[in-house]
Every structure is written in C-alpha cells, then in structure tokens.
C-alpha cells in the first residue's frame, strides 16, 4: 500500500507459496475518505476477481466497520501493537490498556476495543498482578464487548481468556474459544490459547497439535511462536524450544527479553552462563523495562558466584522493585540480601531480608489466591530461618495450585517448596522431590527455583545439599528425560 494525500494505491498479489509462482495480481486506486469502506470494497473486488463466493455472513463481516470513529481506530491499532509484543512486559500491557481506554472514550460502542481491553487486563492478571480489580474489570469488558456485538469472535476469545487465566475453569474457557474459532477460523490467537489451555491441563498431544495448527494458519504470530517455544522449553526439549525462539527473533529482532530467554536455553542445555552474559552485553545500557534486564544480570552474576557484578547490576537500576521471571515485583533489597547471603554475610543478609519481608507479605495479601506468591514468601521465610512459616506458605501454595489442575504453576510452586526444604535442612525431602521434578514438565524456570541439572550444579541456592551423597549422585548422572504423554 502507498498513501499520498487523500489517495491510496494498493497492489495485491496471489502467490503459490511452494514454488513462488505469481498466479494473479491487481492494483487499486481509491479516494481515502473512509478507510473502512475502501477495505470492504477492495476485499469484495478481490473475491470477485478470484471467483470466490462470499457467504452472507462473510459478506457482512467484510462490510462491518469496527467503529465509525477513525481517531478511535488509530488509537486501537497503536494499542494492539503494544498488546502483541512478544516480550510480555508489564509496561507494554499497561500502555495497551491506556490506549484501549482512550479509544473507548472516543467511541463507547467500540466492541472490538472492549474485547482487546479485556484480554490485556487478563494478561496483566496472569503474568504480573493477580488482583481482584483486574479480574472484575476484565470480566466486565468482555461482557460489554459481547453485549454490543454478541457474535464477535474477539469477545468470546476475551471471555475465554478470563475463564482460563482468572477462574481456572478450563471447560468454560474451551467453550468460549470454540465459539471464537467458528467466528475467526483463521485467527492464530484462538488456536494458541486453545493449545495453552490443553497444555495447562497436561493434555500434551492435543496441545502440541493445536500449536502446530496455529503455526500453519498464522506463522508470523509473535505471541503464538513465543508460547509454543515455552511449551517445548517446559518439556526440556531444548533444541525445538531454541528453534522456535530463533524464528521469533528473526521476525522480531528487538525482542530483548526473548533474546535473554534464548540464552537461558543454552545454559539449561549446556551448563554454561556465557551465552546469557553475551546476550546481555548486546543490549543498550539504559534498556531495562520493569527491571527485567537487571534481574537477568543479577541472576547470571550469582550463578557465577560474582557478588561484585550482581551488586553493580543492582546499583545501576533506578527501580525499587524489580520484576522477576515469575512476574513478582521483588524489592531490590531482597535481591541484595541474596547477594550477601551467597558471599557469607549472614547478618547483613538477614537484616535485608527482614526489610524485604513487609512488601513481599503485602504482595500475598493483595493476591491471596495466587500460589506462586505464597511460594515466594515461603522461600523468604526459609532464608530468615522461620521454618514453620516457610513450610506453611509452601504447602499453601501447592494447595492453591495443585499440579493435577495446573501443570505449569503447579510445577513452579513445587520447585519453590523443594528449594525451601533444601534451605531449611530438610535434605531427604528436598532430594526426593528433585528426583521427581527433574522429569516433570515445567519443573524448569528462568529463576532460582528452577530444577534442571544445570541449575542444581550452578546455583548457590542449592548449596545446602552439596555434601549429600544422593545429591552428588544426581549431579553426576545425565539429565533424565522429561516424562509426558
């Protein structure tokens, strides 16, 4: 497309993908007084040229305008860009929400914007802030989108995400996603979230097939490629996870968080921290949205037992809370306490952990039904030597997120509990769990509770187990295969 003043020139080609043969081409010149009318007119002209017959429903969909307000639509498109970036940053989701709300302010009947707003709210709830206010607003926006346009696929997709992320009601989520699929048969997002629900239920055959189908119909969908990579990552299929990450980076080379996670895959598969450090060195010095880069620099420095480098990373960060890979905003002083504990200054570390305790406890108060946050609090209590409270929080986390219902967060909270046991001197309990979690899908993560042989060999957090013969035997053996069906 080329635009000049109020004119638009559109070149359309149909290409046979397997041999690059050009089958058909046509150009269109139109007055750009109403972009939606131009879209509908050209779409119908193309269908006529190709002798394609549009059903009444398809014809109505082509002719439908998402909004009569062009300014609202432009703002919507900007919001959509933030929403679909593959780095999954809190600040991007917040930007998307702000822009969708601006679009809705210009056109309160903009059903598509209400649906996308709901999905963005669900993403914030799922990845960063599982609080009641996001949950209530996400549901309200999804319902409003469907009130305005009852058969809109994006509205059913938004409601499906609400049931999936916020209620953990997988059957209801799949029901809404099925309705979305009928309305949007070529939408990769519907396929990827269908796959994600099946994955979280531990239905691996169905999940992998759904991801492959989503890739076929929408191979440039960044969120889908990222999610598929994370699936193979969770199954410890490092080669396939890396291949998906490389495809994503080829399409979106500026996705710095993806670049960092790609380097972690090298660490997990080969045991070297060099790829992580090399990836971090390629990033601009002032790039640090949500503290993601600082967290990675701190984490890899501690894996190398380099306290000075970890402190340098923390000192350079202007934020007081830093987003961990689990989505929890950790106080900087908590990360500093880990540095001091690693290098043997237990008294200083204890004072810093005590200072971090109130804000981390408040995070749990704000999200009392979130297992990962209870698990993180349990680990903090373990660092403080508060054994009874640490075990209580870890057990509460597993009650809230049992692995039988949620294979992803269920595995994460079990990882946390295992590390908590190790720090509390419960060696037998920790090692028994390690043996099982080494073969459990999603027992691996981009943070200190992760359980792979590379993590167990490298991370200081597992030091209390180093002299145990059973632990030494695990470290000396090859990594076992992850078990799934």
QUIFENMO-V765128 format. One record per backbone hydrogen bond with DSSP energy under -0.5 kcal/mol. CO is the residue of the C=O (numbers start at 1). NH is the residue of the N-H. Records with the same first field share a line. If there is no record, write none. Layout:
CO = NH, NH
This chain:
2 = 9
4 = 7
6 = 32
7 = 4
8 = 30
9 = 2
10 = 28
12 = 26
13 = 15
14 = 23, 24
15 = 17
16 = 19, 20, 21
21 = 16, 23
24 = 14
26 = 12
28 = 10
30 = 8
31 = 33
34 = 38
35 = 39
36 = 40
37 = 41
38 = 42
39 = 43
40 = 44
41 = 45
42 = 46
43 = 47
44 = 48
45 = 49
46 = 50
47 = 52
48 = 51
52 = 54
55 = 59
56 = 60
57 = 61
58 = 62
59 = 63
60 = 64
68 = 70
69 = 73
70 = 74
71 = 75
72 = 76
73 = 77
74 = 78
75 = 79
76 = 80
77 = 81
78 = 82
79 = 83
80 = 84
82 = 85
85 = 88
89 = 93
90 = 94
91 = 95
92 = 96
93 = 97
94 = 98
95 = 99
96 = 100
97 = 101
98 = 102
99 = 103
100 = 104
101 = 105
102 = 106
103 = 107
107 = 110
109 = 111
110 = 114
111 = 115
112 = 116
113 = 117
114 = 118
115 = 119
116 = 120
117 = 121
118 = 122
119 = 123
120 = 124
121 = 125
122 = 126
123 = 127
124 = 128, 129
129 = 131
131 = 135
132 = 136
133 = 137
134 = 138
135 = 139
136 = 140
137 = 141
138 = 142
139 = 143
140 = 144
141 = 145
142 = 146
143 = 147
144 = 148
145 = 149
149 = 152
152 = 155, 156
153 = 157
154 = 158
155 = 159
156 = 160
157 = 161
158 = 162
159 = 163
160 = 164
161 = 165, 166
162 = 166, 167
163 = 168, 169
168 = 170
169 = 173
170 = 174
171 = 175
172 = 176
173 = 177
174 = 178
175 = 179
176 = 180
177 = 181
178 = 182
179 = 183
180 = 184
184 = 187
186 = 188
187 = 191
188 = 192
189 = 193
190 = 194
191 = 195
192 = 196
193 = 197
194 = 198
195 = 199
196 = 200
197 = 201
198 = 203
199 = 202
200 = 407
202 = 204
203 = 207
204 = 208
205 = 209
206 = 210
207 = 211
208 = 212
209 = 213
210 = 214
211 = 215
212 = 216
213 = 217
214 = 218
218 = 221
220 = 222
221 = 225
222 = 226
223 = 227
224 = 228
225 = 229
226 = 230
227 = 231
228 = 232
229 = 233
230 = 234
231 = 235
232 = 237
233 = 236
234 = 442
236 = 238
237 = 241
238 = 242
239 = 243
240 = 244
241 = 245
242 = 246
243 = 247
244 = 248
245 = 249
246 = 250
247 = 251
248 = 252
252 = 255
254 = 256
255 = 259
256 = 260
257 = 261
258 = 262
259 = 263
260 = 264
261 = 265
262 = 266
263 = 267
264 = 268
265 = 269
266 = 270
267 = 271
273 = 276, 277
274 = 278
275 = 279
276 = 280
277 = 281
278 = 282
279 = 282
280 = 283
284 = 287
286 = 288
288 = 291
289 = 292
290 = 323
291 = 295
292 = 296
293 = 297
294 = 298
295 = 299
296 = 300
297 = 301
298 = 302
299 = 303
300 = 304
301 = 306
302 = 305
305 = 307
306 = 310
307 = 311
308 = 312
309 = 313
310 = 314
311 = 315
312 = 316
313 = 317
314 = 317
320 = 332
322 = 330
324 = 327
328 = 324, 330
330 = 322
331 = 334, 335
332 = 336
333 = 337
334 = 338
335 = 339
336 = 340
337 = 341
338 = 342
339 = 343
340 = 345
341 = 344
344 = 346
345 = 349
346 = 350
347 = 351
348 = 352
349 = 353
350 = 354
351 = 355
352 = 356
353 = 357
354 = 358
356 = 360
357 = 361
358 = 362
359 = 363
360 = 364
361 = 365
362 = 366
363 = 367
365 = 368
367 = 370
369 = 371
370 = 374
371 = 375
372 = 376
373 = 377
374 = 378
375 = 379
376 = 380
377 = 381
378 = 382
379 = 383
380 = 384
381 = 386
382 = 385
385 = 387
386 = 390
387 = 391
388 = 392
389 = 393
390 = 394
391 = 395
392 = 396
393 = 397
394 = 398
395 = 399
396 = 400
397 = 401
399 = 402
402 = 405, 406
406 = 410
407 = 411
408 = 412
409 = 413
410 = 414
411 = 415
412 = 416
413 = 417
414 = 418
415 = 419
416 = 420
417 = 421
418 = 422
419 = 423
420 = 424
421 = 426
422 = 425
425 = 427
426 = 430
427 = 431
428 = 432
429 = 433
430 = 434
431 = 435
432 = 436
433 = 437
434 = 438
436 = 439
437 = 440
439 = 483
440 = 443
443 = 451
447 = 450
450 = 452
452 = 456
453 = 457
454 = 458
455 = 459
459 = 462
460 = 463
462 = 465
463 = 466
465 = 468
468 = 472
469 = 473
470 = 474
471 = 475
472 = 476
473 = 477
474 = 477
482 = 484
483 = 441
